[in-house]
Amino acid sequence: MFYAGQDERVDVHGSGPAYGAGGDQGGSDRVGGPVGGFWKRMLDIAVASAALVLLTPLLALVSLLLFASGGRPIVLRQARVGFAGRRFHVYTFRTAGAFGEVLKRSGIDGLPRLLNVLKGDMSCVGPRPVVAGEMPAGDADAYVQARPGMTGTWMLEAPISPQSDTDYVHNWSMQGDIVILLRAIPGFARSEQHRA
């Protein structure tokens, strides 16, 4: 396994193929686009767009407070592994300092990831965004068939089990995503225990 440049991929087997799953069903035997296909992507765009509009005042306030308390950077970029093993940068509010602990406890630090969702790097619901060394050893193929999620079964479970990510991919459904989204809203208050 290697972790390379910005536009390169994490090679989970040493051969570097583009892993993927497509259509409207989960499952590790599918080839093409990410798990969930077109309709999951439409849900992502709708939810992320609405959330950004509603949360713009909060995001602006947090940005101003972070700038006033420590200058720049306000938003950090952290490397993660995404769909098909591609490396991408996940956005998060800076949490160094006293104010940062409040952001982590409330889950507000992860709200810039809505931009990752709109860009197509992430999904609203999906596997936990991980670094290369955290790739699930037993079923890396399944993990890279989905876009990492802002939330997922990993946020709703304690302790976190890597198996939950692969189970999500194999058993994906639109109804399941909607249920996870509804359950995850109060779960953001506990997100510092589960955030990658």
C-alpha positions as a Markdown table, in Angstrom:
| # | Residue | x | y | z |
|---|---|---|---|---|
| 1 | Met | 0.0 | 0.0 | 0.0 |
| 2 | Phe | 1.3 | 3.4 | -0.8 |
| 3 | Tyr | 0.2 | 7.0 | -0.3 |
| 4 | Ala | 1.2 | 9.3 | -3.1 |
| 5 | Gly | 0.6 | 12.7 | -4.7 |
| 6 | Gln | -2.6 | 14.8 | -4.8 |
| 7 | Asp | -3.9 | 13.2 | -8.0 |
| 8 | Glu | -2.7 | 9.7 | -7.3 |
| 9 | Arg | -4.4 | 6.8 | -5.6 |
| 10 | Val | -3.9 | 4.7 | -2.6 |
| 11 | Asp | -3.0 | 1.2 | -4.0 |
| 12 | Val | -4.7 | -1.2 | -1.7 |
| 13 | His | -3.3 | -4.3 | -3.5 |
| 14 | Gly | -0.1 | -3.1 | -5.0 |
| 15 | Ser | -1.5 | -2.9 | -8.5 |
| 16 | Gly | -3.3 | 0.4 | -8.5 |
| 17 | Pro | -6.6 | -0.3 | -10.2 |
| 18 | Ala | -9.6 | 2.1 | -10.0 |
| 19 | Tyr | -12.0 | 0.4 | -7.6 |
| 20 | Gly | -15.6 | 1.3 | -7.8 |
| 21 | Ala | -19.2 | 0.5 | -7.5 |
| 22 | Gly | -22.1 | 1.9 | -9.4 |
| 23 | Gly | -25.8 | 2.0 | -10.0 |
| 24 | Asp | -28.4 | 2.2 | -7.3 |
| 25 | Gln | -27.3 | -0.8 | -5.2 |
| 26 | Gly | -24.3 | -1.5 | -3.0 |
| 27 | Gly | -22.1 | -4.5 | -3.4 |
| 28 | Ser | -18.5 | -5.2 | -4.0 |
| 29 | Asp | -19.0 | -6.9 | -7.4 |
| 30 | Arg | -20.1 | -3.7 | -9.2 |
| 31 | Val | -17.9 | -1.6 | -11.3 |
| 32 | Gly | -18.3 | 2.1 | -12.3 |
| 33 | Gly | -19.2 | 5.0 | -10.1 |
| 34 | Pro | -19.5 | 5.3 | -6.4 |
| 35 | Val | -22.1 | 3.3 | -4.4 |
| 36 | Gly | -25.6 | 4.8 | -4.7 |
| 37 | Gly | -25.0 | 6.3 | -8.2 |
| 38 | Phe | -27.0 | 9.2 | -9.5 |
| 39 | Trp | -29.8 | 9.4 | -6.9 |
| 40 | Lys | -27.4 | 9.3 | -3.9 |
| 41 | Arg | -25.4 | 12.1 | -5.5 |
| 42 | Met | -28.6 | 14.2 | -6.0 |
| 43 | Leu | -29.4 | 13.7 | -2.3 |
| 44 | Asp | -25.9 | 14.8 | -1.4 |
| 45 | Ile | -26.2 | 18.0 | -3.4 |
| 46 | Ala | -29.7 | 18.8 | -2.1 |
| 47 | Val | -28.8 | 18.3 | 1.5 |
| 48 | Ala | -25.4 | 20.0 | 1.4 |
| 49 | Ser | -26.7 | 23.0 | -0.5 |
| 50 | Ala | -29.6 | 23.5 | 1.9 |
| 51 | Ala | -27.4 | 23.1 | 4.9 |
| 52 | Leu | -24.9 | 25.6 | 3.6 |
| 53 | Val | -27.6 | 28.2 | 3.0 |
| 54 | Leu | -29.1 | 27.6 | 6.5 |
| 55 | Leu | -25.8 | 27.6 | 8.2 |
| 56 | Thr | -24.1 | 30.5 | 6.5 |
| 57 | Pro | -24.6 | 32.9 | 9.4 |
| 58 | Leu | -23.1 | 30.3 | 11.8 |
| 59 | Leu | -20.2 | 29.5 | 9.5 |
| 60 | Ala | -19.5 | 33.2 | 9.1 |
| 61 | Leu | -19.6 | 33.8 | 12.9 |
| 62 | Val | -17.2 | 30.8 | 13.5 |
| 63 | Ser | -14.8 | 32.1 | 10.9 |
| 64 | Leu | -14.7 | 35.6 | 12.4 |
| 65 | Leu | -14.2 | 34.2 | 15.9 |
| 66 | Leu | -11.4 | 31.9 | 14.7 |
| 67 | Phe | -9.7 | 34.8 | 12.9 |
| 68 | Ala | -10.0 | 37.1 | 15.9 |
| 69 | Ser | -8.6 | 34.4 | 18.3 |
| 70 | Gly | -5.7 | 33.2 | 16.2 |
| 71 | Gly | -5.6 | 34.6 | 12.7 |
| 72 | Arg | -5.2 | 32.2 | 9.8 |
| 73 | Pro | -5.6 | 29.5 | 8.8 |
| 74 | Ile | -9.3 | 29.3 | 9.6 |
| 75 | Val | -10.0 | 26.1 | 7.7 |
| 76 | Leu | -7.5 | 23.2 | 7.6 |
| 77 | Arg | -7.0 | 20.7 | 4.9 |
| 78 | Gln | -6.3 | 17.1 | 5.8 |
| 79 | Ala | -5.4 | 14.3 | 3.4 |
| 80 | Arg | -7.9 | 11.3 | 3.3 |
| 81 | Val | -8.6 | 8.4 | 1.1 |
| 82 | Gly | -11.7 | 8.6 | -1.1 |
| 83 | Phe | -13.6 | 6.8 | -3.8 |
| 84 | Ala | -11.5 | 4.5 | -6.0 |
| 85 | Gly | -8.5 | 5.1 | -3.6 |
| 86 | Arg | -8.1 | 8.7 | -4.7 |
| 87 | Arg | -6.5 | 11.0 | -2.2 |
| 88 | Phe | -8.4 | 14.2 | -1.4 |
| 89 | His | -8.2 | 16.9 | 1.2 |
| 90 | Val | -11.0 | 17.2 | 3.7 |
| 91 | Tyr | -11.9 | 20.6 | 5.2 |
| 92 | Thr | -12.3 | 21.3 | 8.9 |
| 93 | Phe | -12.3 | 24.4 | 11.1 |
| 94 | Arg | -9.1 | 24.9 | 13.0 |
| 95 | Thr | -9.6 | 23.6 | 16.6 |
| 96 | Ala | -6.3 | 24.6 | 18.2 |
| 97 | Gly | -7.1 | 26.9 | 21.2 |
| 98 | Ala | -9.8 | 27.2 | 23.8 |
| 99 | Phe | -12.6 | 27.9 | 21.2 |
| 100 | Gly | -11.6 | 24.8 | 19.3 |
| 101 | Glu | -12.8 | 22.5 | 22.0 |
| 102 | Val | -16.3 | 23.9 | 21.8 |
| 103 | Leu | -16.2 | 23.4 | 18.0 |
| 104 | Lys | -15.1 | 19.7 | 18.4 |
| 105 | Arg | -17.7 | 18.9 | 21.1 |
| 106 | Ser | -20.5 | 20.4 | 19.0 |
| 107 | Gly | -19.4 | 18.9 | 15.7 |
| 108 | Ile | -19.3 | 22.4 | 14.2 |
| 109 | Asp | -15.6 | 21.9 | 13.3 |
| 110 | Gly | -16.7 | 19.4 | 10.6 |
| 111 | Leu | -19.2 | 21.7 | 8.8 |
| 112 | Pro | -16.7 | 22.9 | 6.1 |
| 113 | Arg | -17.0 | 19.3 | 4.9 |
| 114 | Leu | -20.2 | 20.3 | 3.2 |
| 115 | Leu | -17.9 | 21.9 | 0.6 |
| 116 | Asn | -16.3 | 18.5 | 0.1 |
| 117 | Val | -19.8 | 17.0 | -0.5 |
| 118 | Leu | -20.6 | 19.6 | -3.1 |
| 119 | Lys | -17.2 | 19.0 | -4.8 |
| 120 | Gly | -17.9 | 15.3 | -5.0 |
| 121 | Asp | -15.1 | 14.2 | -2.7 |
| 122 | Met | -17.5 | 13.1 | 0.0 |
| 123 | Ser | -21.1 | 12.1 | 0.6 |
| 124 | Cys | -23.4 | 13.1 | 3.4 |
| 125 | Val | -23.5 | 9.5 | 4.4 |
| 126 | Gly | -20.7 | 7.0 | 3.9 |
| 127 | Pro | -17.7 | 5.2 | 5.4 |
| 128 | Arg | -15.5 | 7.1 | 7.8 |
| 129 | Pro | -12.9 | 9.3 | 6.0 |
| 130 | Val | -9.6 | 7.7 | 6.8 |
| 131 | Val | -5.9 | 8.1 | 6.1 |
| 132 | Ala | -4.1 | 5.4 | 4.1 |
| 133 | Gly | -2.9 | 3.6 | 7.2 |
| 134 | Glu | -6.4 | 3.2 | 8.5 |
| 135 | Met | -7.8 | 1.5 | 5.5 |
| 136 | Pro | -9.7 | -1.6 | 6.6 |
| 137 | Ala | -7.3 | -4.5 | 6.1 |
| 138 | Gly | -10.0 | -7.2 | 5.4 |
| 139 | Asp | -12.1 | -5.5 | 2.8 |
| 140 | Ala | -10.3 | -2.4 | 1.4 |
| 141 | Asp | -12.0 | -3.1 | -2.0 |
| 142 | Ala | -15.4 | -2.4 | -0.5 |
| 143 | Tyr | -14.2 | 0.7 | 1.3 |
| 144 | Val | -13.0 | 2.5 | -1.8 |
| 145 | Gln | -16.3 | 1.8 | -3.6 |
| 146 | Ala | -18.0 | 4.7 | -1.8 |
| 147 | Arg | -17.4 | 8.3 | -1.1 |
| 148 | Pro | -16.4 | 8.9 | 2.5 |
| 149 | Gly | -19.3 | 10.4 | 4.6 |
| 150 | Met | -19.8 | 13.4 | 6.8 |
| 151 | Thr | -21.7 | 10.9 | 8.9 |
| 152 | Gly | -22.4 | 7.2 | 8.8 |
| 153 | Thr | -22.9 | 4.2 | 10.9 |
| 154 | Trp | -19.4 | 4.8 | 12.3 |
| 155 | Met | -20.8 | 8.0 | 14.0 |
| 156 | Leu | -23.7 | 6.2 | 15.5 |
| 157 | Glu | -21.8 | 3.3 | 17.0 |
| 158 | Ala | -19.5 | 3.1 | 20.0 |
| 159 | Pro | -16.9 | 1.8 | 19.8 |
| 160 | Ile | -16.2 | 2.3 | 16.1 |
| 161 | Ser | -15.9 | -0.9 | 14.1 |
| 162 | Pro | -14.2 | -0.9 | 10.7 |
| 163 | Gln | -16.7 | -3.6 | 9.7 |
| 164 | Ser | -19.5 | -1.0 | 9.8 |
| 165 | Asp | -17.9 | 0.7 | 6.8 |
| 166 | Thr | -17.8 | -2.4 | 4.6 |
| 167 | Asp | -21.3 | -3.4 | 5.8 |
| 168 | Tyr | -22.5 | 0.0 | 4.7 |
| 169 | Val | -21.1 | -0.5 | 1.2 |
| 170 | His | -22.4 | -4.0 | 0.8 |
| 171 | Asn | -25.9 | -3.2 | 2.1 |
| 172 | Trp | -26.4 | 0.4 | 0.8 |
| 173 | Ser | -29.9 | 1.7 | 0.3 |
| 174 | Met | -31.4 | 5.2 | -0.1 |
| 175 | Gln | -33.7 | 4.5 | 2.8 |
| 176 | Gly | -30.8 | 3.6 | 4.9 |
| 177 | Asp | -29.0 | 6.8 | 4.1 |
| 178 | Ile | -32.1 | 8.9 | 5.0 |
| 179 | Val | -32.4 | 7.0 | 8.4 |
| 180 | Ile | -28.7 | 7.6 | 9.1 |
| 181 | Leu | -29.0 | 11.3 | 8.3 |
| 182 | Leu | -32.0 | 11.7 | 10.7 |
| 183 | Arg | -30.3 | 9.7 | 13.4 |
| 184 | Ala | -27.0 | 11.6 | 13.0 |
| 185 | Ile | -28.4 | 15.1 | 13.7 |
| 186 | Pro | -28.2 | 14.7 | 17.5 |
| 187 | Gly | -25.1 | 12.5 | 17.1 |
| 188 | Phe | -23.0 | 15.5 | 16.0 |
| 189 | Ala | -22.9 | 16.5 | 19.6 |
| 190 | Arg | -20.8 | 13.3 | 20.2 |
| 191 | Ser | -18.8 | 13.6 | 17.0 |
| 192 | Glu | -15.4 | 14.3 | 18.5 |
| 193 | Gln | -15.4 | 10.7 | 19.7 |
| 194 | His | -15.8 | 9.4 | 16.1 |
| 195 | Arg | -14.2 | 12.0 | 13.8 |
| 196 | Ala | -11.4 | 10.9 | 11.6 |
